[in-house]
Amino acid sequence: MSEENFSGKCFLSGGFLNLTPRDAYFEAINCEAVIVDVREIYLTGYKRFKVPLTAYIPLSSLEVRLDELPFDVPLIIADSAGLRSHEAMILMIEKGYKNIANLAGGIVEWERDGLPLETDFKEQLDGSCMCQLRPRNKLNK
């Protein structure tokens, strides 16, 4: 892995290259990096990254779907807050990916920084913490 793949904007944390949400947005818009969202499907309906290139591949199926991701394009691995993306980074490095960086703070920090999101209120989530989020409108069905 090299910071050169990401315009030198990365920082090292937890043994991985990381990007702040603002730097990740710059890379996605200007350098055609792909944001790879590894949140599970039920977590992606409510809020999604609004950038030109996003791949939604849940961590639970990432290993069998890795062939959908290119080796020659910068990939920014994202999730809700940075925990599952860490697991995805380990897997991808083991499988030979070098052109990858983690989105520090996930979509939570992305939203906090005021970066573009697509929101579908029919898919709004409920829960007292990130680990308990469930679709709000589907709880009683």
C-alpha positions as CSV (number, residue, x, y, z in Angstrom):
1,M,0.0,0.0,0.0
2,S,1.2,3.4,-0.8
3,E,0.0,6.9,0.0
4,E,0.9,7.8,-3.6
5,N,-2.3,6.0,-4.7
6,F,-4.3,8.5,-2.7
7,S,-2.7,11.8,-3.5
8,G,-0.6,11.6,-0.3
9,K,-3.7,12.4,1.8
10,C,-3.6,9.1,3.9
11,F,-2.6,8.6,7.4
12,L,-1.5,5.4,9.1
13,S,-3.7,4.0,11.9
14,G,-4.2,0.5,13.1
15,G,-1.6,-0.7,10.5
16,F,-3.7,0.6,7.6
17,L,-3.9,3.6,5.4
18,N,-6.8,5.7,6.3
19,L,-8.6,8.7,4.8
20,T,-10.6,11.3,6.5
21,P,-14.1,11.7,5.0
22,R,-13.2,14.9,3.3
23,D,-10.1,13.4,1.8
24,A,-12.1,10.3,0.7
25,Y,-14.6,12.6,-1.0
26,F,-11.9,14.4,-2.8
27,E,-10.4,11.0,-4.0
28,A,-13.9,9.8,-5.1
29,I,-14.7,12.9,-7.0
30,N,-11.3,13.9,-8.5
31,C,-9.4,10.6,-8.7
32,E,-12.2,8.3,-9.6
33,A,-11.7,6.1,-6.5
34,V,-14.4,3.7,-5.7
35,I,-16.0,3.7,-2.3
36,V,-16.6,0.1,-1.3
37,D,-19.4,0.0,1.3
38,V,-19.2,-3.2,3.3
39,R,-22.2,-2.6,5.5
40,E,-24.9,-5.3,5.5
41,I,-27.8,-4.7,3.1
42,Y,-30.3,-3.7,5.7
43,L,-27.9,-0.8,6.8
44,T,-27.4,0.7,3.3
45,G,-31.0,1.5,2.4
46,Y,-31.4,4.5,4.7
47,K,-28.2,6.4,3.9
48,R,-25.8,5.9,1.0
49,F,-22.7,7.7,-0.1
50,K,-23.5,10.1,-2.9
51,V,-20.4,9.9,-5.1
52,P,-20.0,8.7,-8.7
53,L,-18.5,5.3,-8.0
54,T,-19.8,3.2,-5.1
55,A,-19.9,-0.6,-4.7
56,Y,-22.2,-2.1,-2.1
57,I,-20.7,-5.5,-1.1
58,P,-21.6,-6.6,2.5
59,L,-18.7,-7.9,4.5
60,S,-20.5,-11.2,4.9
61,S,-20.2,-11.8,1.2
62,L,-17.0,-9.8,0.4
63,E,-14.7,-12.8,0.0
64,V,-16.9,-14.5,-2.6
65,R,-17.5,-11.2,-4.5
66,L,-13.9,-9.8,-4.5
67,D,-13.7,-10.5,-8.3
68,E,-16.2,-7.6,-8.7
69,L,-13.5,-5.2,-7.5
70,P,-10.6,-4.0,-9.6
71,F,-7.0,-4.1,-8.6
72,D,-6.0,-1.0,-10.7
73,V,-8.4,1.6,-9.2
74,P,-8.1,3.1,-5.7
75,L,-10.6,1.6,-3.4
76,I,-11.9,3.3,-0.2
77,I,-13.3,0.7,2.2
78,A,-16.2,2.1,4.2
79,D,-18.9,1.0,6.7
80,S,-20.9,2.6,9.5
81,A,-18.1,3.6,11.9
82,G,-14.9,1.9,10.9
83,L,-15.1,-1.6,12.5
84,R,-16.2,-3.8,9.7
85,S,-14.1,-1.9,7.2
86,H,-11.1,-2.9,9.3
87,E,-12.0,-6.6,8.8
88,A,-12.5,-6.0,5.1
89,M,-9.1,-4.3,4.9
90,I,-7.5,-7.4,6.4
91,L,-9.2,-9.7,4.0
92,M,-8.4,-7.6,1.0
93,I,-4.7,-7.3,1.9
94,E,-4.5,-11.1,2.3
95,K,-6.0,-11.4,-1.2
96,G,-3.4,-9.1,-2.7
97,Y,-5.2,-5.7,-2.8
98,K,-2.7,-2.9,-2.4
99,N,-4.5,0.2,-3.8
100,I,-6.9,0.4,-0.8
101,A,-7.5,2.8,2.2
102,N,-10.0,2.7,5.0
103,L,-12.6,5.5,5.4
104,A,-11.9,6.7,9.0
105,G,-15.2,6.9,10.9
106,G,-17.3,5.5,8.2
107,I,-20.5,7.0,7.0
108,V,-21.2,8.4,10.5
109,E,-18.2,10.8,10.2
110,W,-19.0,11.4,6.5
111,E,-22.4,12.7,7.5
112,R,-21.0,14.6,10.4
113,D,-18.6,16.4,7.9
114,G,-21.7,17.4,5.8
115,L,-20.6,15.4,2.8
116,P,-23.2,14.3,0.2
117,L,-25.6,11.4,1.1
118,E,-28.6,9.9,-0.5
119,T,-31.3,9.4,2.1
120,D,-34.4,7.2,1.8
121,F,-36.6,7.9,4.9
122,K,-38.7,4.8,4.2
123,E,-35.5,2.8,5.2
124,Q,-34.8,4.8,8.4
125,L,-33.1,2.9,11.1
126,D,-33.8,2.6,14.8
127,G,-31.6,1.5,17.7
128,S,-29.9,2.7,20.8
129,C,-26.4,2.2,19.4
130,M,-24.7,1.3,16.1
131,C,-24.7,-2.4,17.0
132,Q,-28.5,-2.5,17.4
133,L,-29.6,-0.6,14.3
134,R,-32.6,-2.1,12.5
135,P,-35.0,-0.7,9.9
136,R,-37.5,1.5,11.8
137,N,-40.5,0.8,9.5
138,K,-40.0,-2.9,9.4
139,L,-39.8,-3.6,13.2
140,N,-43.4,-4.6,13.6
141,K,-44.0,-6.4,10.4
